[in-house]
């Protein structure tokens, strides 16, 4: 066996390096060991994320309607209480006003708790989604031969070729859909 030396060897190495990226590019594989992903888009544009956003939006609308009814009832009660103020002595009016204030605060606290619960449910669904998406993202990482996937929003400059968000959404949608067919949202 004869070893290639000198300028011929350098040309062979250079030719190999130049043709590898071209082959990878033809296959649609990024030419980098670093991939990027937009986790916001991944969740928001997935079938799972769209379902969760739709459910939260519907619950928020119901909560807003409920709040409007409560505010209308409290406004009417406040108007009646204001009218009584002119006719009642201060010692009789004060307990009525204090009871009304407590009622208003109770309704505020109740509505705030419902909003907090809705936000927690959204965060839990998001966490569940990324837990289910992780094996799919690992699979993509391996397929692309990359060593890391980083959040696209933290990257100052990159090629669109390194962004696997679209591919990840398609794979996740195929694997878990909107999540309604999964028992407890974690698979059967």
MIMARLUM-281233 format. One record per residue (C-alpha): x, y, z. Coordinates in steps of 0.05 Angstrom, whole numbers, plus 5000, padded with zeros to 4 digits. Example, Ala and Ser with C-alpha at 12.3 -4.5 7.8 and 13.67 -1.06 7.14 Angstrom:
residues 2
524649105156527349795143
end
This chain:
residues 188
500050005000502750674981501651285025499651924992504152495012505153224999500353654958496453064931494652845002492453555019487953574958484752904976483153155046480553815020476153454968473253005023471653605067468453995011464053414987461453215057457653875068454953844997452153145010449253355077446153965044442853524990439653105045436953735080441253615141444254225174451754305167452654435241453054045305448754585337441354615323436355145344429155105362423755605382420455295442414955835440413155655368414054915382408654935435404155465404403955175334403454445354396554115355397454005430399054735443393354985399388554535438391154785505390755515483383655405457381455095523384655645564381556175519374655865527375455815603377956535605371856775565367256415615370956725673370357415641362857315633362157095705366257695727361758165688355557875722358757945791360958655777353958845753350858535816355858875861354759545826347359485837348459305910353259895918348060365889342760115938347660175995349360895975341961065975341160766045346861186070342661806066337061496109340961076160344761306221352261206216352460636268347360236226350560396159357760226179356559476188352859446121358659806087363859346120359958726099359558986028367059126027368358406051363858135997367458535943374258295969371757575972369457615899376157915878380057375915375656835884376557095813384057175823384556455848380756215786385556605741391556325779388855615771387955725696395155975691397655375730393854905685397055235624403955165654402754435673400354285603406554625575411054215620407353575601408153755527415653855532416353215572412852825517416753205463423653065493424552375462422552645394427453225401432952735421431252315359431952935315438553115348441252425332438652435261441953105246448352865279448353475324450953515394446454065422439754405411439255115437433555615443433256025379431456665417438156645453442256605388445057245361446056995291444756335257442756035191435455815183438355135164439955005237432755135260428954485269422554775297418254595236420953885234419753805308412654055304411053565248414052985287410753165352403953255318404752575286406652255353401852575402396952985362393053465406393953005466386652835475387552115457393052015508390951725574392152265627396052635573402152175583400751585537396950955551
end
